[in-house]
Amino acid sequence: MNPTGAVVEEAPSAEGSESESGSQPWLKSFFARRPAGETPALGGRAQLVRISLVVFAVLLVAFLASISVVGGMQQRSAQQKAFNSFRVELAEGTAPTGPVNVERQMIRPGTAMAYLEVPSIGIQQVVFAGTSSSITMDGPGYRMDTVFPGQVGTSIVMGRRASFGAPFGRLSELKVGDPIRVTTGQGEFEFSVIAVRSEGEPVPAKIEKGKSRVQLVTVEGRPFMPDGIVRVDAELEGTAVASSGAAFSSKTLPASEKFMGVDSSTVWQLVLWLEALVVVMALFIWGWNRWSRMKTWIVVSPLLVLVGLAVSDQFARLLPNML
């Protein structure tokens, strides 16, 4: 007892603390300090789970990058290259004038065949022949069971709503009367929007004989979660040129070229890149157990990123052609 009469309790002894922690093994292991540099060893299954999670994260990030940032950069690069070559072809008079040339041979899919301008929503895009997923990764595609824009009849141009630069991302914002300009090997054609419609809405009156229309098509709804198709119908204000026919009929057009078509012709490339990914994972596991972890990351990480981008690119090619 101290002079003031207050009772002072004695602090518990170190032995008491140790005995209490000793009675609770989880608490003792929690406060126990491991020697510097020592890390708990993981079993084979835990290591496999960890590496699998790392690979999945890399693939997910690479896939999102492929359809957004990287995909947009690739699309702009493809557009610039196509614009430069198409401009020269227009000047030289060698640009395509129809889906079938004078020798009755179909133009090669992916060939630049028109330049599309929609000032009200900022569209300035080279249009390519064909509408498969691989082609619309580079820009809008001309559906080859229809006539060329500006020719007698109706031409269909399809584009992506959210991925690979999203060239048709604002298509639903068009209004009746907005101008659309299309330049082909047959000249420059001015169209005027006559309808912007979703599925189930009234269809414009049948096109008159000798007239020309162009129809711009994409999906609508949330990005990557489409809930329908939006169509913009526009009619030529001047005189249409004679039709050169179509490369396909609506029945013979490949399924991959139709609305929301999926191109599975490159699946074999995806299989090869997945095999390469397995090899990289095996190298990662081997290095994790044989080398230092830092050395493993330095050596394997670039390979993992490279193969991950290639795998994600092949997955992106399996997306519907207007997504």
Protein Blocks (a to p, Z undefined) as FASTA:
>chain_A
ZZkopacdddddfklmmmmmmmmmklmmmmpccdehiacdddfklmmmmmmmmmmmmmmm
mmmmmmmmmmmmmmmmmmmmmmmmmmmmmmnopacfbfbdfkopacdehiafbdcddfkn
opacdddedjbfklmmnoccddfkbccehiacjddddddfkgghilmlmmmmpcehiacd
dddfkbccddddfbdcdehiacdddddehiacddddddedjehiacbdcddddddfbdcd
ddebjfbdfklpcfklmghiacfklmmmmmmmmmmmmmmmmmmmmmmmmmcfklmmmmmm
mmmmmmmmmmmmmmmmmpcfkZZ
